[in-house]
Amino acid sequence: MKRKTGQDRAITSTWRPATQAIRGGTARSEYGETSEAIFLTSGYAYDCAGDAAARFAGEQVGMTYTRLQNPTVEMLEERIALLEGAEACRTMASGMAAMTAVLLCQLQTGDHVVAGRAAFGSCRWLTDTLLPKFGIETTIVDARDPQAFQDAVRPETKVFFFETPANPTMDVVDLAAVCAIARERGITSVVDNAFATPALQRPMEFGADVTAYSATKMMDGQGRVLAGAVCGTKDFIANVLLPFTRNTGPTLSAFNAWVVLKGLETLSLRIHRQSENSVKVGKFLEPRVPRILHPWLPSHPQHNLAMRQMDAAGPIFAFEVEGREQAHGLLDALELVDISNNIGDSRSLMTHPASTTHSSVSPEKRAEMGVGEGLLRLNVGLEDVDDVIDDLDRALTKVGL
Ligand SMILES: *Cc1c(COP(=O)(O)O)cnc(C)c1O
């Protein structure tokens, strides 16, 4: 039946990613709408009391309450799962809701986690502050070195948790090597794939068990809504993640799900153009600044690994100037690029991580993570790249670079 094509995995899994991004997961209502409908409803009505009882008993297919199921949200989950090459996906209200859920749903007192050192500030708060409150220990490692994961493993290690490329230092993790270490020992590897998205990097193809997303970033891609997602096997999503999320309720709103559905339609186009722009801006900046951390430039220590794992650079990279004063001076001299700590937007945005996204991390930990006082992170948008370069040129000159 044509109306249901977007829901039939036997058909949709044979589609190429560009087709999946437009049509995957679409479930049309009886009106036959072409664009996905937004089901802004918290509850569902039943034809009779017996139907309600049967649905709650799991004997009848159907929705019961939006914390548990919503048609718009399910369309997005199916679309992300298809793009990811995953059996299943569950969305959340934000990226951090996804990261919190994916860790807490599978850990308990006495368990141990090995996590990457360079990470989003709040992800470090989860591993360094939240988990220890529940008696879950974390060992933080330099995730660029697979051996560091191996050396940190204990009998009670349950999860490897890391992002690649990592925020904001652009550390790249060898997915195949680290996920193989996890597999051999029955440890679940959880990869935060926010920077690359499935349009550029599919960690499961390298052996990752679970991927987790801030869909706020490239998936929405236009700086509009917060959203998160977790992808994994049907068994993991249904039996490990769902009992946690159904009862704790970090549910994505149907409206926000719809915005991200629309974002996915153009994800590949946007991320490839932004990647090209980011390489052009990186090449312009390289001779002007003391240090640049851009995975697509040969000066990046893991350039070859990045090229092996990713289809393109992505829009984000970092570079260093002399210190906080010069970094803030450069930001204040920008006329086009916004001072903003968001990423993955179609607008070019720049931030000083030490005083914003990573200000909650202690100065010692920041130094250890490579987040120096002169580090700046740039998200290159979809503007004409020459306008972005002109703006940077003007601002760099103003601060004497
Ligand atoms: C932004 C981000 C998060 C958190 O996502 P939110 O949607 O802001 O909650 C987690 N990990 C990485 C790598 C991020 O960039």
The ligand as a Gaussian input file, in Angstrom:
#p B3LYP/6-31G(d) Opt

LIG

0 1
 C       25.518000      19.946000      21.680000
 C       26.119000      18.654000      22.023000
 C       25.534000      17.834000      22.996000
 C       24.319000      18.259000      23.784000
 O       23.185000      18.415000      22.976000
 P       21.943000      19.377000      23.336000
 O       21.007000      19.150000      22.203000
 O       22.482000      20.761000      23.410000
 O       21.397000      18.939000      24.650000
 C       26.135000      16.620000      23.261000
 N       27.249000      16.215000      22.605000
 C       27.826000      16.981000      21.663000
 C       29.043000      16.487000      20.972000
 C       27.300000      18.219000      21.339000
 O       27.877000      18.984000      20.408000

